[in-house]
Amino acid sequence: MKEYQTNAQRAKRSALIRKIIAALLTASIVLFLAVFFSFVPFRLMLPAYKVAAREEGELRLHFLDLKGGVTVVEFPDGEVLVVNAGDGSFEGDNTLCRFLRGLDMTSLSVLATSDSTSHIGGMCALFETVQVKKTYFPAFSADTGAFTRFLSAVDKEGCEKEKLVRYSAIENSSGAYAVCLSPYSQEEGATEEEASTVLYLSYAGVNIVLTGDLTAKREGQLVNEYTLFESVFDKGNFRVRLDQTDILLAPSHGSDRGSSEAWLSLLNPKTTVICCNQSERPSDNALSRIAAHSGEVLRTDELGIVTVSVKDGAYRVQTHIL
């Protein structure tokens, strides 16, 4: 009987020791991971997406199917410009960071067309994962939690800063350039959408307009100014010809707030891209107007990523789902 009790006690002690060892091992692993990921963002451990190599002399625009709308511009010299970074969702941040790591880039800059959370929410994760050379701020910003976090991330990165207003220009060594058409730096009574940054990007004779959250009211103002004076938006040698637009990014995910008849009649783009998803669907009215003035309409909610490649005065479009 005594021997039986001794064996039982030994078994009990052995079981207790195994539990203690397992608990210590688990705690050690958790502690290691906590320390490791405090220095190395976990997104760096995720595999980069496989993106086809950019050809020599080629400029590419990638319109991602992420909430909030994200456009990645690859310049021919390897510089990359990210226009907006999504809403900061876990899935969206992972997708953007993995996509960027799949590019062969020499430097990265980021641009926020407005202070909307849907545009800057993903900036913090981007800064944690990729080194940023320069940040372009919107002309207007509100004192919100999202924008405060964005500013903190920029300050921590220590990158160059510039506030984009009308006539600001982004120049690339390849000859590509982008001119900011809107808004003014000191504009009274503008709503967040009316203050959205609008860019005219030109390379090798192909012209692209990136509209942010442009409204019909603001579109009308731009149309009136351009109609009165064709070179009103020119910046030095950087010409802006809206009536020679090849590719248009529809504003506000194709909502009825923008894409007015007057605006589309002036641009008459060959291709219109709508960055939208299941929660940000284009309106039927806007779609009807866009289709009437565009050679083709491409939607990211239907096609996934839309990539436009510009080279030798022409462009081609490819679509793919990650």
C-alpha positions in Angstrom: 0.0 0.0 0.0 2.8 2.3 1.0 4.7 1.5 -2.3 1.5 2.3 -4.3 1.2 5.7 -2.6 4.8 6.5 -3.3 4.4 5.7 -7.0 1.2 7.8 -7.1 3.0 10.7 -5.5 5.9 10.4 -7.9 3.5 10.4 -10.9 1.8 13.4 -9.4 5.0 15.3 -9.0 6.1 14.4 -12.5 2.8 15.7 -13.9 3.2 18.9 -11.9 6.8 19.3 -13.2 5.7 18.8 -16.8 3.0 21.4 -16.3 5.5 23.9 -14.9 7.9 23.3 -17.7 5.1 23.7 -20.3 4.0 26.9 -18.7 7.6 28.3 -18.5 8.1 27.3 -22.2 4.9 29.0 -23.3 5.8 32.1 -21.3 9.3 32.2 -22.8 7.8 31.9 -26.3 5.3 34.7 -25.7 8.0 36.9 -24.2 10.3 36.2 -27.1 7.6 37.1 -29.6 6.7 40.2 -27.7 10.3 41.5 -27.7 10.9 40.4 -31.3 7.8 42.1 -32.7 8.5 45.2 -30.7 11.5 45.7 -33.0 10.3 43.9 -36.1 6.8 44.6 -37.4 5.0 41.3 -38.0 4.0 42.4 -41.5 7.7 42.1 -42.5 7.3 38.4 -41.8 4.4 38.1 -44.3 5.3 37.1 -47.9 5.4 39.9 -50.4 3.0 39.7 -53.3 4.4 38.6 -56.6 4.3 41.6 -58.9 5.6 41.5 -62.4 8.8 43.4 -62.9 8.5 46.9 -64.4 9.9 47.3 -67.9 12.6 49.9 -68.6 11.0 53.3 -69.3 7.6 52.1 -68.1 5.4 54.0 -65.6 2.7 52.0 -63.9 -0.4 52.9 -61.8 -1.9 50.2 -59.6 -5.4 50.9 -58.5 -6.0 48.6 -55.5 -9.3 47.2 -54.5 -9.1 48.4 -50.9 -11.6 50.4 -48.8 -11.0 54.1 -49.1 -9.2 53.8 -52.5 -5.4 53.4 -52.9 -3.4 54.3 -56.0 0.3 53.2 -56.2 2.3 55.1 -58.8 5.5 53.4 -60.0 7.7 55.9 -61.8 10.2 54.6 -64.5 13.2 55.3 -62.3 11.9 53.2 -59.4 10.4 55.9 -57.3 7.0 55.0 -55.9 4.2 57.3 -54.8 1.3 55.9 -52.7 -1.8 58.1 -53.0 -3.9 57.4 -49.9 -3.4 54.3 -47.8 -6.9 52.9 -47.0 -8.9 52.9 -43.8 -6.4 51.2 -41.6 -8.2 47.8 -41.4 -6.1 44.8 -40.5 -6.6 43.2 -43.9 -6.2 46.4 -45.8 -2.9 47.2 -44.1 -1.5 43.8 -44.7 -2.5 43.8 -48.4 -0.9 47.3 -49.1 2.3 46.5 -47.2 2.7 43.1 -48.9 2.0 44.7 -52.3 4.6 47.4 -51.8 7.2 44.9 -50.7 6.6 43.1 -54.1 7.8 46.2 -56.0 11.3 47.0 -57.2 11.5 50.5 -55.8 14.3 52.9 -55.1 12.3 55.2 -52.8 8.8 55.6 -51.5 6.7 58.8 -50.9 3.1 59.0 -49.6 0.3 61.5 -50.4 -2.9 62.0 -48.6 -5.6 63.7 -50.7 -7.6 64.6 -47.5 -7.6 64.0 -43.8 -10.3 61.4 -44.0 -9.7 58.3 -42.0 -10.5 56.2 -45.1 -7.5 57.8 -46.7 -4.9 58.1 -43.9 -6.0 55.2 -41.6 -3.4 52.8 -43.2 -0.5 55.3 -43.2 0.8 54.2 -39.7 1.1 50.6 -40.7 2.9 51.7 -43.9 5.4 53.8 -42.0 6.1 50.8 -39.7 6.8 48.5 -42.7 8.5 50.6 -45.4 10.9 53.5 -45.2 9.3 56.7 -46.4 11.3 59.4 -48.1 8.6 62.2 -48.3 5.1 62.8 -47.1 2.6 65.1 -49.0 0.0 66.5 -46.7 -3.5 67.6 -47.8 -4.1 71.4 -47.9 -6.7 71.2 -45.1 -6.8 69.0 -42.0 -9.0 68.7 -38.9 -7.8 67.9 -35.4 -8.9 64.3 -35.4 -7.5 61.2 -33.7 -6.7 59.6 -37.1 -4.8 62.7 -38.3 -2.9 63.1 -35.0 -1.7 59.5 -35.3 -0.8 60.2 -38.9 1.3 63.2 -37.9 3.0 61.2 -35.1 4.0 58.5 -37.6 5.4 61.1 -40.0 7.4 62.8 -37.2 8.7 59.5 -36.0 9.8 58.6 -39.5 11.6 61.9 -39.9 10.9 62.2 -43.6 10.6 65.3 -45.8 7.2 67.1 -45.6 5.2 69.2 -48.0 1.7 70.5 -48.0 0.1 70.2 -51.5 -1.9 73.1 -52.8 -2.7 74.4 -56.3 0.3 74.7 -58.6 2.4 72.4 -56.4 4.3 69.9 -58.7 5.9 66.5 -58.2 8.7 66.0 -60.8 10.4 62.7 -61.6 13.7 62.2 -63.3 12.0 60.3 -66.1 10.1 63.4 -67.3 6.9 62.3 -65.6 5.2 65.0 -63.5 2.1 65.6 -61.4 0.5 69.0 -60.9 -1.9 69.7 -58.1 -5.1 71.4 -59.6 -7.0 71.8 -56.4 -7.5 73.2 -53.8 -6.2 76.7 -52.9 -4.2 77.0 -49.7 -6.6 79.5 -48.2 -10.1 78.6 -49.3 -13.1 79.7 -47.2 -16.1 77.5 -46.6 -14.8 74.4 -48.4 -16.1 71.0 -47.3 -13.7 68.1 -46.8 -14.5 66.8 -50.3 -14.2 70.2 -52.0 -10.7 70.5 -50.4 -9.6 67.1 -51.7 -6.4 67.1 -53.6 -6.7 66.6 -57.4 -3.6 65.6 -59.4 -2.9 65.7 -63.1 -0.2 63.2 -63.9 1.5 63.2 -67.3 4.1 60.9 -68.8 5.2 60.1 -72.4 2.1 61.9 -73.9 -0.4 60.0 -71.7 -2.4 62.1 -69.2 -4.1 60.8 -66.0 -6.4 62.7 -63.6 -6.6 61.4 -60.0 -9.6 63.1 -58.3 -9.7 62.0 -54.7 -13.1 62.9 -53.3 -13.8 65.7 -55.8 -17.5 67.0 -55.7 -19.6 68.1 -58.6 -19.5 71.7 -57.2 -15.7 71.7 -57.3 -15.7 70.0 -60.7 -17.8 72.8 -62.1 -15.4 75.4 -60.7 -12.4 73.7 -62.3 -14.3 73.4 -65.6 -15.2 77.1 -65.6 -11.6 78.1 -64.9 -10.2 75.9 -67.6 -12.8 77.0 -70.2 -11.9 80.7 -69.6 -8.1 80.1 -69.7 -6.7 76.8 -71.0 -3.3 77.2 -69.3 -4.7 78.2 -65.9 -3.3 75.1 -64.3 0.1 75.1 -66.0 3.1 75.0 -63.7 6.1 76.4 -65.6 6.9 73.8 -68.3 4.5 71.4 -66.8 1.4 71.6 -69.1 -2.1 70.6 -67.9 -4.6 69.9 -70.7 -7.8 68.5 -69.2 -9.4 68.0 -72.6 -6.6 65.6 -73.4 -7.2 63.2 -70.5 -6.6 59.6 -71.3 -7.2 58.0 -67.9 -9.5 59.2 -65.2 -9.9 58.0 -61.6 -13.5 58.6 -60.8 -14.0 60.6 -57.5 -15.5 59.2 -54.3 -15.6 55.5 -55.5 -18.0 56.5 -58.3 -20.6 58.1 -56.0 -23.2 60.6 -57.2 -21.4 63.4 -55.4 -19.0 63.7 -58.3 -18.6 62.7 -62.0 -20.8 65.6 -63.2 -21.8 65.9 -66.8 -19.8 69.1 -67.3 -16.6 67.5 -65.9 -16.9 64.3 -67.9 -17.8 66.3 -71.1 -14.6 68.3 -70.7 -12.3 65.3 -70.0 -13.9 62.6 -72.2 -11.4 60.0 -70.9 -10.5 56.9 -72.9 -10.5 54.9 -69.7 -12.2 55.5 -66.3 -11.2 53.5 -63.3 -13.5 53.3 -60.3 -11.9 52.2 -57.0 -14.7 50.6 -55.1 -15.6 47.5 -53.1 -18.7 45.8 -51.6 -19.1 48.6 -49.0 -18.3 51.5 -51.4 -20.3 50.9 -54.5 -20.7 53.4 -57.4 -24.1 54.9 -58.0 -26.2 54.0 -61.0 -26.6 57.6 -62.0 -22.8 58.3 -61.9 -22.1 55.0 -63.7 -24.5 56.0 -66.5 -22.7 59.4 -66.9 -19.3 57.9 -66.8 -20.1 55.2 -69.3 -21.5 57.8 -71.7 -18.2 59.7 -71.7 -15.6 56.9 -71.4 -14.3 54.4 -73.9 -14.1 51.8 -71.1 -15.0 51.7 -67.4 -13.0 49.4 -65.0 -14.2 48.7 -61.5 -11.9 47.2 -58.8 -14.8 45.5 -57.1 -15.3 43.4 -60.2 -11.7 43.1 -61.5 -9.5 43.3 -58.5 -6.3 45.4 -59.0 -6.3 47.5 -62.1 -2.8 48.2 -63.4 -2.2 50.8 -66.1 1.2 50.6 -67.8 2.4 53.7 -69.7 5.3 53.4 -72.2 6.3 55.0 -75.5 3.3 57.2 -75.8 0.7 54.5 -75.2 -0.8 52.6 -72.4 -2.2 49.2 -71.7 -4.4 47.8 -68.9 -4.2 44.6 -66.9 -6.4 43.4 -64.1 -5.7 40.7 -61.5 -7.0 39.5 -58.2 -4.5 39.0 -55.3 
